[in-house]
């Protein structure tokens, strides 16, 4: 029995993408399938970074094709991140395909640590990633990345991002002394954010992670109105008081039409390093209940671990310091879910349309 293109297509359509839950075959074009003299070659191009899963996804395809008599199918798995749609009328940022905001309703929930580790996890999965520290009053990205110094400017108008652990980064913390407070009113803060975003020479980024300040004030409104974000991630702890404010942050993003990409529950469980006792210090399952209540994607839970805190303080975030650790594995799983979620959003088509000029005749 000879295998046809239709046979291969039928089998591919029945494979479930482990990260999106959708049909893997739906994203494979006929041009990516070759059937010749009983031999089959398939090119799978994922819309999100998942380098650690290329082998497993290739094995899924080979196993499925083997069931219809295709032996030794050649399966090539790769990824290509494209730009996705943002708010209408907002100017795009050169050098950046997708901007993701990471926010919380209150401080102290580990939002910045989560943001930096998710950026590193996306990078580990094969993406080009940057981090913008939008917390003008309390910048922490310089310490988290172990980076100091001031951005260089070749033209006196724009600046090059600093690089920490392979991530391109910029922060007000690079421009003022560590112990100097930013005693600015709202308009100055929003102007500083826009300058950091648009006057930085971001270099071919798949994702720019924006570490938001806590709360729902000026920066959040500026981001929703002037920054081309594809969506937002909410970080919370299971504690009721944290969830109360996280709900406000979620509602704020919804009101300004920024899609919620998912909820991350931080400090979910503590495992004693001495005896192994498991304890839910801040409560249990609050983030997941919030996800269900608001029908927002659930991305995962992170532990309350001394190592994560110590590594962050030392400028060696967990994903970089211990890439094979259980915690780093969780960050990478959450990052894959996040990127897969972004890949399902409408693509950006702004470059498909020319500039329309209206002239008086």
C-alpha positions as CSV (number, residue, x, y, z in Angstrom):
1,X,0.0,0.0,0.0
2,X,1.5,3.3,-1.1
3,X,1.1,6.3,1.2
4,X,-0.2,9.5,-0.2
5,X,0.0,13.1,0.9
6,X,-3.6,12.9,2.0
7,X,-2.7,9.9,4.3
8,X,0.1,11.8,5.9
9,X,-2.0,14.9,6.3
10,X,-4.7,13.0,8.0
11,X,-2.3,11.5,10.5
12,X,-0.6,14.8,11.2
13,X,-4.0,16.5,11.9
14,X,-4.6,14.0,14.6
15,X,-1.4,14.8,16.6
16,X,-2.1,17.1,19.5
17,X,0.6,19.8,20.1
18,X,1.6,19.2,23.7
19,X,2.0,23.0,24.3
20,X,-1.0,24.5,22.6
21,X,-3.5,21.6,22.8
22,X,-4.4,22.2,19.2
23,X,-3.7,20.0,16.1
24,X,-0.1,20.0,15.2
25,X,-0.9,19.2,11.6
26,X,-3.1,22.3,11.3
27,X,0.1,24.5,11.2
28,X,1.9,22.3,8.7
29,X,1.5,23.4,5.1
30,X,1.4,20.9,2.2
31,X,4.8,22.4,1.0
32,X,6.3,21.1,4.2
33,X,5.3,17.5,3.5
34,X,7.2,15.4,0.9
35,X,6.0,12.0,-0.2
36,X,8.1,10.2,-2.8
37,X,8.5,6.5,-3.5
38,X,7.2,5.4,-0.1
39,X,9.5,7.8,1.8
40,X,8.1,10.7,3.8
41,X,9.7,13.9,5.0
42,X,7.9,16.4,7.2
43,X,9.1,19.9,8.3
44,X,7.4,21.0,11.5
45,X,7.8,24.7,12.3
46,X,6.5,25.7,15.7
47,X,5.3,29.2,16.2
48,X,6.9,29.4,19.7
49,X,10.4,28.5,21.1
50,X,10.6,24.9,22.4
51,X,14.1,23.6,21.7
52,X,14.0,21.2,24.6
53,X,10.9,19.4,23.0
54,X,12.0,19.2,19.4
55,X,13.1,15.6,19.8
56,X,9.9,14.6,21.6
57,X,7.7,16.3,19.0
58,X,9.6,14.6,16.2
59,X,9.2,11.3,17.9
60,X,5.4,11.9,18.1
61,X,5.3,12.5,14.3
62,X,7.4,9.5,13.5
63,X,5.4,7.2,15.7
64,X,2.1,8.4,14.1
65,X,3.4,7.9,10.6
66,X,4.8,4.5,11.5
67,X,1.3,3.3,12.4
68,X,0.4,3.7,8.7
69,X,3.4,1.9,7.4
70,X,5.9,4.8,7.0
71,X,9.3,3.6,8.2
72,X,12.1,6.0,9.0
73,X,10.2,9.2,8.2
74,X,12.5,12.2,8.1
75,X,11.1,14.8,10.5
76,X,12.7,18.1,11.0
77,X,11.4,20.3,13.9
78,X,12.2,23.9,14.4
79,X,10.6,27.1,15.5
80,X,10.0,30.6,14.1
81,X,8.5,33.4,16.1
82,X,6.4,36.0,14.3
83,X,5.0,39.3,15.3
84,X,1.4,39.3,16.7
85,X,-1.3,41.9,16.7
86,X,-1.3,44.8,19.2
87,X,-3.6,47.6,20.1
88,X,-4.8,49.5,17.0
89,X,-3.0,52.8,16.4
90,X,0.0,52.1,18.7
91,X,3.4,52.6,17.1
92,X,5.5,49.4,17.0
93,X,8.9,49.2,18.5
94,X,11.7,48.6,15.9
95,X,13.7,45.4,16.6
96,X,10.9,43.8,18.7
97,X,8.4,41.3,17.5
98,X,6.3,40.8,20.6
99,X,6.1,42.7,23.9
100,X,4.7,40.9,27.0
101,X,3.9,42.7,30.2
102,X,4.4,40.9,33.5
103,X,2.4,42.6,36.2
104,X,0.9,42.1,39.7
105,X,-1.5,43.9,41.9
106,X,1.0,44.4,44.7
107,X,4.6,44.3,45.6
108,X,6.4,41.4,47.3
109,X,5.0,38.5,45.2
110,X,8.3,37.9,43.3
111,X,7.1,39.5,40.0
112,X,10.6,40.7,39.0
113,X,12.2,37.4,39.8
114,X,9.6,35.6,37.8
115,X,9.8,38.0,34.9
116,X,13.6,37.6,34.6
117,X,13.5,33.8,34.9
118,X,10.8,33.6,32.3
119,X,12.9,35.7,30.0
120,X,15.9,33.4,30.6
121,X,13.6,30.3,30.1
122,X,12.4,31.6,26.7
123,X,16.0,32.2,25.7
124,X,16.9,28.7,26.8
125,X,14.2,27.4,24.5
126,X,15.7,29.2,21.5
127,X,14.2,32.7,21.5
128,X,15.9,36.1,21.3
129,X,14.7,37.9,24.4
130,X,15.1,41.3,26.2
131,X,13.9,42.7,29.5
132,X,12.6,46.2,30.1
133,X,12.5,47.3,33.7
134,X,9.4,49.5,33.9
135,X,9.5,49.9,37.6
136,X,10.9,53.4,37.6
137,X,10.6,53.9,41.4
138,X,12.1,50.5,42.4
139,X,14.2,49.0,39.5
140,X,15.5,45.5,40.3
141,X,16.5,44.1,37.0
142,X,20.1,45.3,37.2
143,X,20.6,43.4,40.5
144,X,18.7,40.3,39.2
145,X,20.9,40.1,36.1
146,X,24.1,41.1,37.8
147,X,24.7,43.9,35.4
148,X,26.0,47.4,36.1
149,X,27.2,50.4,34.1
150,X,25.5,52.8,31.8
151,X,24.2,52.2,28.3
152,X,26.4,53.5,25.6
153,X,25.1,55.9,22.9
154,X,26.8,56.1,19.5
155,X,24.6,59.0,18.2
156,X,23.6,60.8,21.4
157,X,20.0,60.0,20.8
158,X,19.6,56.3,21.3
159,X,21.3,53.8,23.6
160,X,22.5,50.2,23.3
161,X,20.9,47.8,25.8
162,X,23.2,46.2,28.4
163,X,23.4,42.4,28.3
164,X,23.1,40.0,31.2
165,X,23.1,36.2,30.9
166,X,22.5,36.8,27.1
167,X,19.4,39.0,27.7
168,X,19.3,42.5,26.3
169,X,18.1,44.8,29.1
170,X,17.5,48.4,30.0
171,X,16.4,50.0,33.2
172,X,16.3,53.4,34.9
173,X,18.6,51.6,37.4
174,X,21.4,51.8,34.8
175,X,21.0,55.6,34.5
176,X,20.9,56.7,38.1
177,X,22.9,55.7,41.1
178,X,21.8,52.7,43.1
179,X,20.8,54.7,46.2
180,X,19.3,57.6,44.3
181,X,15.5,57.7,44.4
182,X,13.4,58.7,41.4
183,X,11.4,61.5,43.0
184,X,9.2,62.1,39.9
185,X,5.6,62.8,39.3
186,X,3.5,60.7,37.0
187,X,4.2,62.5,33.7
188,X,7.9,62.2,34.2
189,X,7.6,58.6,35.0
190,X,5.6,57.8,31.9
191,X,8.1,59.8,29.7
192,X,11.0,57.9,31.2
193,X,9.3,54.6,30.4
194,X,8.7,55.6,26.8
195,X,12.3,56.8,26.4
196,X,13.6,53.5,27.8
197,X,11.4,51.6,25.4
198,X,11.8,53.5,22.2
199,X,15.3,55.0,22.5
200,X,16.9,51.6,23.2
201,X,18.3,49.8,20.1
202,X,16.7,46.4,20.7
203,X,18.4,43.9,18.4
204,X,16.0,41.5,16.6
205,X,14.0,40.4,19.7
206,X,11.4,37.7,19.5
207,X,10.1,38.8,22.9
208,X,10.6,41.8,25.1
209,X,9.5,41.1,28.7
210,X,8.3,44.3,30.5
211,X,8.7,44.0,34.2
212,X,5.8,46.2,35.4
213,X,5.6,48.1,38.7
214,X,3.0,46.8,41.1
215,X,-0.4,48.4,41.1
216,X,-2.6,49.9,38.4
217,X,-1.3,53.5,38.2
218,X,0.3,55.7,35.5
219,X,2.7,53.2,34.1
220,X,0.0,50.6,33.6
221,X,-2.2,53.1,31.8
222,X,0.8,54.3,29.6
223,X,1.6,50.7,28.7
224,X,-1.9,50.0,27.6
225,X,-2.3,53.2,25.6
226,X,1.2,53.7,24.1
227,X,3.2,50.5,24.3
228,X,2.4,47.8,21.7
229,X,1.9,44.8,24.0
230,X,0.5,41.5,22.8
231,X,-0.7,40.6,26.3
232,X,0.0,40.4,30.0
233,X,1.0,37.8,32.6
234,X,-0.3,38.2,36.1
235,X,2.0,37.0,39.0
236,X,0.4,36.4,42.4
237,X,0.9,34.2,45.5
238,X,-1.8,32.0,46.9
239,X,-2.4,34.4,49.7
240,X,-5.9,36.0,49.8
241,X,-4.6,39.5,50.2
242,X,-2.3,39.1,47.1
243,X,-5.1,37.6,45.1
244,X,-7.3,40.5,46.0
245,X,-4.8,42.9,44.3
246,X,-4.0,40.5,41.5
247,X,-7.7,40.5,40.5
248,X,-7.5,44.3,40.2
249,X,-4.5,44.1,38.0
250,X,-6.2,41.5,35.8
251,X,-9.4,43.6,35.5
252,X,-7.3,46.7,34.7
253,X,-5.6,44.9,31.7
254,X,-9.0,43.7,30.6
255,X,-10.5,47.2,30.7
256,X,-7.7,48.6,28.5
257,X,-8.1,45.7,26.1
258,X,-4.8,44.0,26.8
259,X,-5.2,40.2,26.5
260,X,-4.5,38.1,29.6
261,X,-1.9,35.5,28.6
262,X,-2.0,33.6,31.9
263,X,-1.6,33.5,35.6
264,X,1.5,32.4,37.5
265,X,1.3,31.5,41.1
266,X,4.6,32.2,42.9
267,X,5.7,30.9,46.4
268,X,3.1,28.2,46.1
269,X,4.7,25.6,48.3
270,X,7.7,25.4,50.6
271,X,9.8,22.2,50.9
272,X,12.0,22.2,54.0
273,X,15.7,21.7,52.9
274,X,16.4,19.9,56.1
275,X,13.5,17.4,56.5
276,X,11.6,17.6,53.3
277,X,8.4,18.7,55.0
278,X,5.9,20.3,52.5
279,X,4.0,23.4,53.7
280,X,1.7,25.8,51.9
281,X,2.8,28.9,53.8
282,X,0.7,31.4,51.8
283,X,-2.3,29.1,51.3
284,X,-3.0,26.6,48.6
285,X,-4.4,26.8,45.0
286,X,-5.5,30.4,45.1
287,X,-3.9,31.3,41.8
288,X,-5.6,28.3,40.0
289,X,-9.0,29.2,41.5
290,X,-8.5,32.8,40.2
291,X,-7.6,31.4,36.8
292,X,-10.8,29.4,36.7
293,X,-12.9,32.3,38.1
294,X,-11.8,34.7,35.4
295,X,-11.3,32.1,32.6
296,X,-7.7,33.1,32.3
297,X,-5.0,30.6,31.1
298,X,-3.3,28.8,34.0
299,X,0.5,28.8,33.4
300,X,1.7,27.1,36.6
301,X,3.0,27.3,40.2
302,X,6.5,28.1,41.4
303,X,7.9,27.0,44.8
304,X,9.0,29.2,47.7
305,X,12.7,28.2,47.7
306,X,15.7,29.7,49.4
307,X,17.9,28.9,46.4
308,X,15.7,31.1,44.1
309,X,16.0,34.0,46.5
310,X,19.7,33.6,47.0
311,X,20.5,33.2,43.3
312,X,18.4,36.3,42.5
313,X,20.2,38.4,45.1
314,X,23.5,37.3,43.7
315,X,22.6,38.3,40.1
316,X,22.4,34.6,39.0
317,X,18.8,33.8,38.4
318,X,17.8,30.2,38.8
319,X,17.4,29.4,35.1
320,X,20.9,30.6,34.5
321,X,22.5,29.4,37.7
322,X,21.0,25.9,37.8
323,X,19.4,25.1,34.4
324,X,18.9,21.5,35.3
325,X,17.2,22.1,38.6
326,X,13.5,21.3,39.2
327,X,12.7,25.0,39.6
328,X,14.4,25.9,36.3
329,X,12.3,23.1,34.7
330,X,9.1,24.7,36.0
331,X,10.1,28.2,34.7
332,X,10.8,26.6,31.2
333,X,7.5,24.8,31.2
334,X,5.6,28.0,32.1
335,X,7.6,29.9,29.4
336,X,6.7,27.4,26.8
337,X,3.0,27.6,27.7
338,X,3.2,31.4,27.6
339,X,4.9,31.5,24.2
340,X,2.5,28.9,22.9
341,X,-0.4,31.1,24.0
342,X,1.1,34.1,22.2
343,X,1.5,32.0,19.1
344,X,-2.3,31.5,18.9
345,X,-3.0,35.2,18.8
346,X,-3.8,37.0,15.5
347,X,-0.6,37.8,13.6
348,X,0.5,41.4,13.0
349,X,-0.4,42.4,9.4
350,X,0.7,46.0,9.6
351,X,3.6,45.4,7.2
352,X,1.2,44.1,4.6
353,X,-0.4,47.4,4.1
354,X,1.3,50.4,2.4
355,X,1.2,53.9,3.7
356,X,-2.1,55.6,2.7
357,X,-1.7,59.3,1.8
358,X,-4.7,61.6,1.3
359,X,-4.0,64.5,-1.0
360,X,-6.2,67.4,-1.9
361,X,-6.9,67.4,-5.7
